[in-house]
Amino acid sequence: MKLLYSPASPFVRKVLVFIKELGLEDKVELAKVTTTVVNQSAELAASNPVAKIPALVLDNGKGLYDSRVITAYLDSLVASPSFYPAEGDARWDVLAMEALADGLMDAAVNARYERGLRPAEKQWDDWADGQIKKVHGALKALDGAAASFGDRIDAGIVGAACACGYLDFRYPDIGWRENYPALGAWYAKFSERKSMQETQPPS
C-alpha cells in the first residue's frame, strides 16, 4: 500500500500514528505530495477525486480516503488490538470522539488557511474567528472528558492527541493547556508515546 501524505497535516498524523501503533510500517509506503486548493497534485487527485490528503492507495490501485476511512481500514487488517470497538455504547463513544477531534482539526486548518494563505485583502476575520470558536468548543468537550481517558488508546484518543499536537504546531499562542488543564495533563503523558514522538510535524 502507498500513503499519499504531507507531514504537516494533522489528519495524516492520525493515520501515521495508527500505522505505527498497529505494527503496519512495513506494509505502507510513504509518498510525500505537495498540494493546495489552488495547486492540486495530479497524483493525489488520481487516488482521491477531491485531491485532499491523506489518501491510501491499495495494492489493487483503489484509493481510500478520508482519514477516518483509512484508519478504519488499517484497523481491519490486524486481529488485535482494535481501535474501534465492535458494538455497543463503547463503539459510538469512540466514533463520536473521533468526529469531535476531526472537527477540531477541520476548524483549526480552515482558520490557518484563511489567515495564513489567503491574501490579506480577501481575509474574513469573523469567519476565521468563528473557526477558532469551534476549536475552543471542541477543546472544552475534550477537557471535560479527559479525566476518563486513562491509558487507553483508540481512534478517538488518537484523534484527540493529533488535534492537540496540531494546535502546538500551528497555534503556539492559543494557550490551550492553561485553559483546558485536564486535557493538557493527559496530552503531556500521551505525547510521550513512540508513535507520537516519531510523527511530530516539521518544525
Biotite code that builds the C-alpha atoms (Angstrom):
import biotite.structure as struc

atoms = struc.array([
    struc.Atom([0.000, 0.000, 0.000], chain_id="A", res_id=1, res_name="MET", atom_name="CA", element="C"),
    struc.Atom([1.040, 3.609, -0.502], chain_id="A", res_id=2, res_name="LYS", atom_name="CA", element="C"),
    struc.Atom([0.052, 6.570, 1.660], chain_id="A", res_id=3, res_name="LEU", atom_name="CA", element="C"),
    struc.Atom([-0.015, 9.937, -0.072], chain_id="A", res_id=4, res_name="LEU", atom_name="CA", element="C"),
    struc.Atom([0.752, 12.417, 2.655], chain_id="A", res_id=5, res_name="TYR", atom_name="CA", element="C"),
    struc.Atom([2.122, 15.729, 3.889], chain_id="A", res_id=6, res_name="SER", atom_name="CA", element="C"),
    struc.Atom([3.818, 15.696, 7.307], chain_id="A", res_id=7, res_name="PRO", atom_name="CA", element="C"),
    struc.Atom([2.188, 18.978, 8.370], chain_id="A", res_id=8, res_name="ALA", atom_name="CA", element="C"),
    struc.Atom([-1.365, 17.615, 8.194], chain_id="A", res_id=9, res_name="SER", atom_name="CA", element="C"),
    struc.Atom([-2.970, 16.527, 11.489], chain_id="A", res_id=10, res_name="PRO", atom_name="CA", element="C"),
    struc.Atom([-5.177, 14.097, 9.564], chain_id="A", res_id=11, res_name="PHE", atom_name="CA", element="C"),
    struc.Atom([-2.088, 12.499, 8.068], chain_id="A", res_id=12, res_name="VAL", atom_name="CA", element="C"),
    struc.Atom([-0.516, 12.316, 11.503], chain_id="A", res_id=13, res_name="ARG", atom_name="CA", element="C"),
    struc.Atom([-3.515, 10.391, 12.800], chain_id="A", res_id=14, res_name="LYS", atom_name="CA", element="C"),
    struc.Atom([-3.036, 7.804, 10.042], chain_id="A", res_id=15, res_name="VAL", atom_name="CA", element="C"),
    struc.Atom([0.711, 7.616, 10.708], chain_id="A", res_id=16, res_name="LEU", atom_name="CA", element="C"),
    struc.Atom([0.104, 7.011, 14.416], chain_id="A", res_id=17, res_name="VAL", atom_name="CA", element="C"),
    struc.Atom([-2.304, 4.192, 13.521], chain_id="A", res_id=18, res_name="PHE", atom_name="CA", element="C"),
    struc.Atom([0.289, 2.640, 11.207], chain_id="A", res_id=19, res_name="ILE", atom_name="CA", element="C"),
    struc.Atom([2.905, 2.651, 13.951], chain_id="A", res_id=20, res_name="LYS", atom_name="CA", element="C"),
    struc.Atom([0.616, 1.543, 16.777], chain_id="A", res_id=21, res_name="GLU", atom_name="CA", element="C"),
    struc.Atom([-0.798, -1.304, 14.700], chain_id="A", res_id=22, res_name="LEU", atom_name="CA", element="C"),
    struc.Atom([2.621, -2.503, 13.525], chain_id="A", res_id=23, res_name="GLY", atom_name="CA", element="C"),
    struc.Atom([1.949, -1.887, 9.832], chain_id="A", res_id=24, res_name="LEU", atom_name="CA", element="C"),
    struc.Atom([5.030, 0.166, 8.980], chain_id="A", res_id=25, res_name="GLU", atom_name="CA", element="C"),
    struc.Atom([6.452, -2.497, 6.674], chain_id="A", res_id=26, res_name="ASP", atom_name="CA", element="C"),
    struc.Atom([3.172, -2.686, 4.733], chain_id="A", res_id=27, res_name="LYS", atom_name="CA", element="C"),
    struc.Atom([2.741, 1.005, 3.870], chain_id="A", res_id=28, res_name="VAL", atom_name="CA", element="C"),
    struc.Atom([4.990, 3.031, 1.585], chain_id="A", res_id=29, res_name="GLU", atom_name="CA", element="C"),
    struc.Atom([5.006, 6.759, 2.345], chain_id="A", res_id=30, res_name="LEU", atom_name="CA", element="C"),
    struc.Atom([4.809, 9.115, -0.640], chain_id="A", res_id=31, res_name="ALA", atom_name="CA", element="C"),
    struc.Atom([5.012, 12.831, 0.150], chain_id="A", res_id=32, res_name="LYS", atom_name="CA", element="C"),
    struc.Atom([2.933, 15.103, -2.065], chain_id="A", res_id=33, res_name="VAL", atom_name="CA", element="C"),
    struc.Atom([2.669, 18.865, -2.293], chain_id="A", res_id=34, res_name="THR", atom_name="CA", element="C"),
    struc.Atom([-0.859, 20.101, -2.857], chain_id="A", res_id=35, res_name="THR", atom_name="CA", element="C"),
    struc.Atom([-3.082, 23.105, -2.185], chain_id="A", res_id=36, res_name="THR", atom_name="CA", element="C"),
    struc.Atom([-6.617, 24.018, -3.191], chain_id="A", res_id=37, res_name="VAL", atom_name="CA", element="C"),
    struc.Atom([-5.273, 26.228, -5.979], chain_id="A", res_id=38, res_name="VAL", atom_name="CA", element="C"),
    struc.Atom([-2.372, 23.983, -6.995], chain_id="A", res_id=39, res_name="ASN", atom_name="CA", element="C"),
    struc.Atom([-3.595, 20.421, -6.726], chain_id="A", res_id=40, res_name="GLN", atom_name="CA", element="C"),
    struc.Atom([-1.401, 17.352, -7.027], chain_id="A", res_id=41, res_name="SER", atom_name="CA", element="C"),
    struc.Atom([-2.365, 15.279, -10.060], chain_id="A", res_id=42, res_name="ALA", atom_name="CA", element="C"),
    struc.Atom([-1.087, 12.123, -8.352], chain_id="A", res_id=43, res_name="GLU", atom_name="CA", element="C"),
    struc.Atom([-3.275, 12.800, -5.339], chain_id="A", res_id=44, res_name="LEU", atom_name="CA", element="C"),
    struc.Atom([-6.336, 13.622, -7.453], chain_id="A", res_id=45, res_name="ALA", atom_name="CA", element="C"),
    struc.Atom([-5.945, 10.304, -9.259], chain_id="A", res_id=46, res_name="ALA", atom_name="CA", element="C"),
    struc.Atom([-6.467, 8.491, -5.939], chain_id="A", res_id=47, res_name="SER", atom_name="CA", element="C"),
    struc.Atom([-8.815, 10.960, -4.240], chain_id="A", res_id=48, res_name="ASN", atom_name="CA", element="C"),
    struc.Atom([-11.090, 12.914, -6.599], chain_id="A", res_id=49, res_name="PRO", atom_name="CA", element="C"),
    struc.Atom([-11.284, 15.875, -4.178], chain_id="A", res_id=50, res_name="VAL", atom_name="CA", element="C"),
    struc.Atom([-7.458, 15.998, -4.027], chain_id="A", res_id=51, res_name="ALA", atom_name="CA", element="C"),
    struc.Atom([-7.183, 16.003, -0.241], chain_id="A", res_id=52, res_name="LYS", atom_name="CA", element="C"),
    struc.Atom([-4.630, 14.268, 1.919], chain_id="A", res_id=53, res_name="ILE", atom_name="CA", element="C"),
    struc.Atom([-4.278, 11.662, 3.195], chain_id="A", res_id=54, res_name="PRO", atom_name="CA", element="C"),
    struc.Atom([-5.135, 9.089, 0.571], chain_id="A", res_id=55, res_name="ALA", atom_name="CA", element="C"),
    struc.Atom([-4.235, 5.410, 0.809], chain_id="A", res_id=56, res_name="LEU", atom_name="CA", element="C"),
    struc.Atom([-3.607, 3.567, -2.445], chain_id="A", res_id=57, res_name="VAL", atom_name="CA", element="C"),
    struc.Atom([-4.278, -0.142, -2.001], chain_id="A", res_id=58, res_name="LEU", atom_name="CA", element="C"),
    struc.Atom([-2.348, -2.908, -3.715], chain_id="A", res_id=59, res_name="ASP", atom_name="CA", element="C"),
    struc.Atom([-5.130, -3.199, -6.308], chain_id="A", res_id=60, res_name="ASN", atom_name="CA", element="C"),
    struc.Atom([-4.823, 0.512, -7.146], chain_id="A", res_id=61, res_name="GLY", atom_name="CA", element="C"),
    struc.Atom([-8.023, 1.585, -5.420], chain_id="A", res_id=62, res_name="LYS", atom_name="CA", element="C"),
    struc.Atom([-7.824, 4.762, -3.354], chain_id="A", res_id=63, res_name="GLY", atom_name="CA", element="C"),
    struc.Atom([-9.229, 5.138, 0.152], chain_id="A", res_id=64, res_name="LEU", atom_name="CA", element="C"),
    struc.Atom([-9.994, 8.497, 1.779], chain_id="A", res_id=65, res_name="TYR", atom_name="CA", element="C"),
    struc.Atom([-10.554, 10.424, 4.118], chain_id="A", res_id=66, res_name="ASP", atom_name="CA", element="C"),
    struc.Atom([-8.545, 9.798, 7.310], chain_id="A", res_id=67, res_name="SER", atom_name="CA", element="C"),
    struc.Atom([-11.433, 8.090, 9.164], chain_id="A", res_id=68, res_name="ARG", atom_name="CA", element="C"),
    struc.Atom([-11.934, 5.626, 6.313], chain_id="A", res_id=69, res_name="VAL", atom_name="CA", element="C"),
    struc.Atom([-8.207, 4.943, 6.144], chain_id="A", res_id=70, res_name="ILE", atom_name="CA", element="C"),
    struc.Atom([-7.830, 4.380, 9.887], chain_id="A", res_id=71, res_name="THR", atom_name="CA", element="C"),
    struc.Atom([-10.828, 2.042, 9.950], chain_id="A", res_id=72, res_name="ALA", atom_name="CA", element="C"),
    struc.Atom([-9.341, 0.074, 7.063], chain_id="A", res_id=73, res_name="TYR", atom_name="CA", element="C"),
    struc.Atom([-5.942, -0.162, 8.743], chain_id="A", res_id=74, res_name="LEU", atom_name="CA", element="C"),
    struc.Atom([-7.605, -1.319, 11.936], chain_id="A", res_id=75, res_name="ASP", atom_name="CA", element="C"),
    struc.Atom([-9.369, -4.087, 9.991], chain_id="A", res_id=76, res_name="SER", atom_name="CA", element="C"),
    struc.Atom([-6.002, -5.515, 8.915], chain_id="A", res_id=77, res_name="LEU", atom_name="CA", element="C"),
    struc.Atom([-4.981, -6.618, 12.404], chain_id="A", res_id=78, res_name="VAL", atom_name="CA", element="C"),
    struc.Atom([-6.675, -9.093, 14.686], chain_id="A", res_id=79, res_name="ALA", atom_name="CA", element="C"),
    struc.Atom([-5.854, -7.209, 17.879], chain_id="A", res_id=80, res_name="SER", atom_name="CA", element="C"),
    struc.Atom([-5.953, -4.595, 19.237], chain_id="A", res_id=81, res_name="PRO", atom_name="CA", element="C"),
    struc.Atom([-8.969, -2.908, 17.705], chain_id="A", res_id=82, res_name="SER", atom_name="CA", element="C"),
    struc.Atom([-9.066, 0.875, 17.863], chain_id="A", res_id=83, res_name="PHE", atom_name="CA", element="C"),
    struc.Atom([-12.779, 0.697, 17.007], chain_id="A", res_id=84, res_name="TYR", atom_name="CA", element="C"),
    struc.Atom([-14.980, -1.252, 19.433], chain_id="A", res_id=85, res_name="PRO", atom_name="CA", element="C"),
    struc.Atom([-17.194, -3.656, 17.520], chain_id="A", res_id=86, res_name="ALA", atom_name="CA", element="C"),
    struc.Atom([-20.519, -2.782, 19.127], chain_id="A", res_id=87, res_name="GLU", atom_name="CA", element="C"),
    struc.Atom([-22.439, -1.164, 21.946], chain_id="A", res_id=88, res_name="GLY", atom_name="CA", element="C"),
    struc.Atom([-22.052, 2.224, 23.582], chain_id="A", res_id=89, res_name="ASP", atom_name="CA", element="C"),
    struc.Atom([-18.255, 1.962, 23.506], chain_id="A", res_id=90, res_name="ALA", atom_name="CA", element="C"),
    struc.Atom([-18.287, 1.942, 19.692], chain_id="A", res_id=91, res_name="ARG", atom_name="CA", element="C"),
    struc.Atom([-20.435, 5.051, 19.423], chain_id="A", res_id=92, res_name="TRP", atom_name="CA", element="C"),
    struc.Atom([-18.437, 6.838, 22.104], chain_id="A", res_id=93, res_name="ASP", atom_name="CA", element="C"),
    struc.Atom([-15.202, 6.247, 20.182], chain_id="A", res_id=94, res_name="VAL", atom_name="CA", element="C"),
    struc.Atom([-16.718, 7.267, 16.843], chain_id="A", res_id=95, res_name="LEU", atom_name="CA", element="C"),
    struc.Atom([-18.199, 10.430, 18.351], chain_id="A", res_id=96, res_name="ALA", atom_name="CA", element="C"),
    struc.Atom([-14.879, 11.382, 19.932], chain_id="A", res_id=97, res_name="MET", atom_name="CA", element="C"),
    struc.Atom([-13.051, 10.777, 16.668], chain_id="A", res_id=98, res_name="GLU", atom_name="CA", element="C"),
    struc.Atom([-15.559, 13.031, 14.905], chain_id="A", res_id=99, res_name="ALA", atom_name="CA", element="C"),
    struc.Atom([-15.076, 15.684, 17.600], chain_id="A", res_id=100, res_name="LEU", atom_name="CA", element="C"),
    struc.Atom([-11.303, 15.581, 17.159], chain_id="A", res_id=101, res_name="ALA", atom_name="CA", element="C"),
    struc.Atom([-11.639, 15.735, 13.381], chain_id="A", res_id=102, res_name="ASP", atom_name="CA", element="C"),
    struc.Atom([-13.977, 18.699, 13.735], chain_id="A", res_id=103, res_name="GLY", atom_name="CA", element="C"),
    struc.Atom([-11.391, 20.487, 15.866], chain_id="A", res_id=104, res_name="LEU", atom_name="CA", element="C"),
    struc.Atom([-8.721, 19.815, 13.256], chain_id="A", res_id=105, res_name="MET", atom_name="CA", element="C"),
    struc.Atom([-11.004, 20.928, 10.418], chain_id="A", res_id=106, res_name="ASP", atom_name="CA", element="C"),
    struc.Atom([-11.723, 24.238, 12.138], chain_id="A", res_id=107, res_name="ALA", atom_name="CA", element="C"),
    struc.Atom([-8.063, 24.834, 13.019], chain_id="A", res_id=108, res_name="ALA", atom_name="CA", element="C"),
    struc.Atom([-6.916, 24.063, 9.467], chain_id="A", res_id=109, res_name="VAL", atom_name="CA", element="C"),
    struc.Atom([-9.631, 26.297, 7.999], chain_id="A", res_id=110, res_name="ASN", atom_name="CA", element="C"),
    struc.Atom([-8.583, 29.220, 10.201], chain_id="A", res_id=111, res_name="ALA", atom_name="CA", element="C"),
    struc.Atom([-4.966, 28.580, 9.256], chain_id="A", res_id=112, res_name="ARG", atom_name="CA", element="C"),
    struc.Atom([-5.819, 28.717, 5.547], chain_id="A", res_id=113, res_name="TYR", atom_name="CA", element="C"),
    struc.Atom([-7.844, 31.894, 5.980], chain_id="A", res_id=114, res_name="GLU", atom_name="CA", element="C"),
    struc.Atom([-5.190, 33.806, 7.895], chain_id="A", res_id=115, res_name="ARG", atom_name="CA", element="C"),
    struc.Atom([-2.044, 32.188, 6.569], chain_id="A", res_id=116, res_name="GLY", atom_name="CA", element="C"),
    struc.Atom([-2.705, 31.518, 2.900], chain_id="A", res_id=117, res_name="LEU", atom_name="CA", element="C"),
    struc.Atom([-5.499, 33.796, 1.692], chain_id="A", res_id=118, res_name="ARG", atom_name="CA", element="C"),
    struc.Atom([-4.381, 37.261, 0.509], chain_id="A", res_id=119, res_name="PRO", atom_name="CA", element="C"),
    struc.Atom([-4.820, 39.819, 3.296], chain_id="A", res_id=120, res_name="ALA", atom_name="CA", element="C"),
    struc.Atom([-7.326, 41.927, 1.376], chain_id="A", res_id=121, res_name="GLU", atom_name="CA", element="C"),
    struc.Atom([-9.588, 38.883, 0.948], chain_id="A", res_id=122, res_name="LYS", atom_name="CA", element="C"),
    struc.Atom([-9.489, 37.569, 4.514], chain_id="A", res_id=123, res_name="GLN", atom_name="CA", element="C"),
    struc.Atom([-12.723, 37.398, 6.518], chain_id="A", res_id=124, res_name="TRP", atom_name="CA", element="C"),
    struc.Atom([-11.861, 37.867, 10.187], chain_id="A", res_id=125, res_name="ASP", atom_name="CA", element="C"),
    struc.Atom([-15.322, 36.972, 11.516], chain_id="A", res_id=126, res_name="ASP", atom_name="CA", element="C"),
    struc.Atom([-15.206, 33.675, 9.650], chain_id="A", res_id=127, res_name="TRP", atom_name="CA", element="C"),
    struc.Atom([-11.738, 32.837, 10.960], chain_id="A", res_id=128, res_name="ALA", atom_name="CA", element="C"),
    struc.Atom([-12.778, 33.826, 14.488], chain_id="A", res_id=129, res_name="ASP", atom_name="CA", element="C"),
    struc.Atom([-15.766, 31.513, 14.146], chain_id="A", res_id=130, res_name="GLY", atom_name="CA", element="C"),
    struc.Atom([-13.455, 28.636, 13.306], chain_id="A", res_id=131, res_name="GLN", atom_name="CA", element="C"),
    struc.Atom([-11.378, 29.310, 16.427], chain_id="A", res_id=132, res_name="ILE", atom_name="CA", element="C"),
    struc.Atom([-14.601, 29.381, 18.448], chain_id="A", res_id=133, res_name="LYS", atom_name="CA", element="C"),
    struc.Atom([-15.257, 25.857, 17.166], chain_id="A", res_id=134, res_name="LYS", atom_name="CA", element="C"),
    struc.Atom([-11.760, 24.857, 18.270], chain_id="A", res_id=135, res_name="VAL", atom_name="CA", element="C"),
    struc.Atom([-12.467, 26.066, 21.784], chain_id="A", res_id=136, res_name="HIS", atom_name="CA", element="C"),
    struc.Atom([-15.826, 24.290, 21.826], chain_id="A", res_id=137, res_name="GLY", atom_name="CA", element="C"),
    struc.Atom([-14.124, 21.007, 20.974], chain_id="A", res_id=138, res_name="ALA", atom_name="CA", element="C"),
    struc.Atom([-11.348, 21.622, 23.499], chain_id="A", res_id=139, res_name="LEU", atom_name="CA", element="C"),
    struc.Atom([-13.887, 22.275, 26.240], chain_id="A", res_id=140, res_name="LYS", atom_name="CA", element="C"),
    struc.Atom([-15.646, 18.994, 25.480], chain_id="A", res_id=141, res_name="ALA", atom_name="CA", element="C"),
    struc.Atom([-12.386, 17.040, 25.404], chain_id="A", res_id=142, res_name="LEU", atom_name="CA", element="C"),
    struc.Atom([-11.221, 18.683, 28.625], chain_id="A", res_id=143, res_name="ASP", atom_name="CA", element="C"),
    struc.Atom([-14.434, 17.615, 30.333], chain_id="A", res_id=144, res_name="GLY", atom_name="CA", element="C"),
    struc.Atom([-13.853, 14.017, 29.274], chain_id="A", res_id=145, res_name="ALA", atom_name="CA", element="C"),
    struc.Atom([-10.071, 13.874, 29.747], chain_id="A", res_id=146, res_name="ALA", atom_name="CA", element="C"),
    struc.Atom([-10.229, 12.512, 33.300], chain_id="A", res_id=147, res_name="ALA", atom_name="CA", element="C"),
    struc.Atom([-11.760, 9.324, 31.879], chain_id="A", res_id=148, res_name="SER", atom_name="CA", element="C"),
    struc.Atom([-9.124, 8.780, 29.171], chain_id="A", res_id=149, res_name="PHE", atom_name="CA", element="C"),
    struc.Atom([-6.635, 6.998, 31.423], chain_id="A", res_id=150, res_name="GLY", atom_name="CA", element="C"),
    struc.Atom([-4.111, 4.931, 29.498], chain_id="A", res_id=151, res_name="ASP", atom_name="CA", element="C"),
    struc.Atom([-6.496, 3.658, 26.854], chain_id="A", res_id=152, res_name="ARG", atom_name="CA", element="C"),
    struc.Atom([-5.839, 4.069, 23.159], chain_id="A", res_id=153, res_name="ILE", atom_name="CA", element="C"),
    struc.Atom([-8.477, 4.021, 20.444], chain_id="A", res_id=154, res_name="ASP", atom_name="CA", element="C"),
    struc.Atom([-9.462, 6.035, 17.377], chain_id="A", res_id=155, res_name="ALA", atom_name="CA", element="C"),
    struc.Atom([-10.963, 8.845, 19.434], chain_id="A", res_id=156, res_name="GLY", atom_name="CA", element="C"),
    struc.Atom([-7.918, 9.093, 21.675], chain_id="A", res_id=157, res_name="ILE", atom_name="CA", element="C"),
    struc.Atom([-5.510, 9.189, 18.720], chain_id="A", res_id=158, res_name="VAL", atom_name="CA", element="C"),
    struc.Atom([-7.609, 11.844, 17.039], chain_id="A", res_id=159, res_name="GLY", atom_name="CA", element="C"),
    struc.Atom([-7.669, 13.993, 20.174], chain_id="A", res_id=160, res_name="ALA", atom_name="CA", element="C"),
    struc.Atom([-3.900, 13.713, 20.554], chain_id="A", res_id=161, res_name="ALA", atom_name="CA", element="C"),
    struc.Atom([-3.241, 14.689, 16.940], chain_id="A", res_id=162, res_name="CYS", atom_name="CA", element="C"),
    struc.Atom([-5.615, 17.638, 17.290], chain_id="A", res_id=163, res_name="ALA", atom_name="CA", element="C"),
    struc.Atom([-3.727, 18.862, 20.361], chain_id="A", res_id=164, res_name="CYS", atom_name="CA", element="C"),
    struc.Atom([-0.446, 18.379, 18.544], chain_id="A", res_id=165, res_name="GLY", atom_name="CA", element="C"),
    struc.Atom([-1.677, 20.463, 15.621], chain_id="A", res_id=166, res_name="TYR", atom_name="CA", element="C"),
    struc.Atom([-2.527, 23.316, 17.973], chain_id="A", res_id=167, res_name="LEU", atom_name="CA", element="C"),
    struc.Atom([1.027, 23.185, 19.329], chain_id="A", res_id=168, res_name="ASP", atom_name="CA", element="C"),
    struc.Atom([2.338, 23.232, 15.759], chain_id="A", res_id=169, res_name="PHE", atom_name="CA", element="C"),
    struc.Atom([0.210, 25.984, 14.229], chain_id="A", res_id=170, res_name="ARG", atom_name="CA", element="C"),
    struc.Atom([-1.214, 27.861, 17.227], chain_id="A", res_id=171, res_name="TYR", atom_name="CA", element="C"),
    struc.Atom([1.520, 28.023, 19.876], chain_id="A", res_id=172, res_name="PRO", atom_name="CA", element="C"),
    struc.Atom([-0.009, 31.178, 21.390], chain_id="A", res_id=173, res_name="ASP", atom_name="CA", element="C"),
    struc.Atom([-3.547, 29.889, 21.787], chain_id="A", res_id=174, res_name="ILE", atom_name="CA", element="C"),
    struc.Atom([-2.856, 28.812, 25.391], chain_id="A", res_id=175, res_name="GLY", atom_name="CA", element="C"),
    struc.Atom([-4.983, 25.687, 25.244], chain_id="A", res_id=176, res_name="TRP", atom_name="CA", element="C"),
    struc.Atom([-3.128, 23.924, 28.074], chain_id="A", res_id=177, res_name="ARG", atom_name="CA", element="C"),
    struc.Atom([-3.797, 26.763, 30.518], chain_id="A", res_id=178, res_name="GLU", atom_name="CA", element="C"),
    struc.Atom([-7.482, 26.944, 29.606], chain_id="A", res_id=179, res_name="ASN", atom_name="CA", element="C"),
    struc.Atom([-8.024, 23.176, 29.466], chain_id="A", res_id=180, res_name="TYR", atom_name="CA", element="C"),
    struc.Atom([-5.705, 21.745, 32.145], chain_id="A", res_id=181, res_name="PRO", atom_name="CA", element="C"),
    struc.Atom([-7.163, 18.232, 32.340], chain_id="A", res_id=182, res_name="ALA", atom_name="CA", element="C"),
    struc.Atom([-6.682, 17.763, 28.602], chain_id="A", res_id=183, res_name="LEU", atom_name="CA", element="C"),
    struc.Atom([-3.212, 19.278, 28.818], chain_id="A", res_id=184, res_name="GLY", atom_name="CA", element="C"),
    struc.Atom([-2.158, 16.907, 31.589], chain_id="A", res_id=185, res_name="ALA", atom_name="CA", element="C"),
    struc.Atom([-3.427, 13.898, 29.645], chain_id="A", res_id=186, res_name="TRP", atom_name="CA", element="C"),
    struc.Atom([-1.741, 15.034, 26.436], chain_id="A", res_id=187, res_name="TYR", atom_name="CA", element="C"),
    struc.Atom([1.595, 15.606, 28.175], chain_id="A", res_id=188, res_name="ALA", atom_name="CA", element="C"),
    struc.Atom([1.669, 11.892, 29.002], chain_id="A", res_id=189, res_name="LYS", atom_name="CA", element="C"),
    struc.Atom([0.163, 10.552, 25.787], chain_id="A", res_id=190, res_name="PHE", atom_name="CA", element="C"),
    struc.Atom([2.506, 12.600, 23.605], chain_id="A", res_id=191, res_name="SER", atom_name="CA", element="C"),
    struc.Atom([5.437, 10.652, 25.052], chain_id="A", res_id=192, res_name="GLU", atom_name="CA", element="C"),
    struc.Atom([4.364, 7.539, 23.141], chain_id="A", res_id=193, res_name="ARG", atom_name="CA", element="C"),
    struc.Atom([6.849, 6.469, 20.493], chain_id="A", res_id=194, res_name="LYS", atom_name="CA", element="C"),
    struc.Atom([4.225, 6.776, 17.768], chain_id="A", res_id=195, res_name="SER", atom_name="CA", element="C"),
    struc.Atom([3.621, 10.409, 18.696], chain_id="A", res_id=196, res_name="MET", atom_name="CA", element="C"),
    struc.Atom([7.300, 11.265, 19.017], chain_id="A", res_id=197, res_name="GLN", atom_name="CA", element="C"),
    struc.Atom([8.068, 9.793, 15.588], chain_id="A", res_id=198, res_name="GLU", atom_name="CA", element="C"),
    struc.Atom([5.239, 11.604, 13.804], chain_id="A", res_id=199, res_name="THR", atom_name="CA", element="C"),
    struc.Atom([5.770, 15.145, 15.016], chain_id="A", res_id=200, res_name="GLN", atom_name="CA", element="C"),
    struc.Atom([5.256, 17.712, 12.219], chain_id="A", res_id=201, res_name="PRO", atom_name="CA", element="C"),
    struc.Atom([8.304, 19.543, 10.869], chain_id="A", res_id=202, res_name="PRO", atom_name="CA", element="C"),
    struc.Atom([9.489, 22.448, 12.979], chain_id="A", res_id=203, res_name="SER", atom_name="CA", element="C"),
])
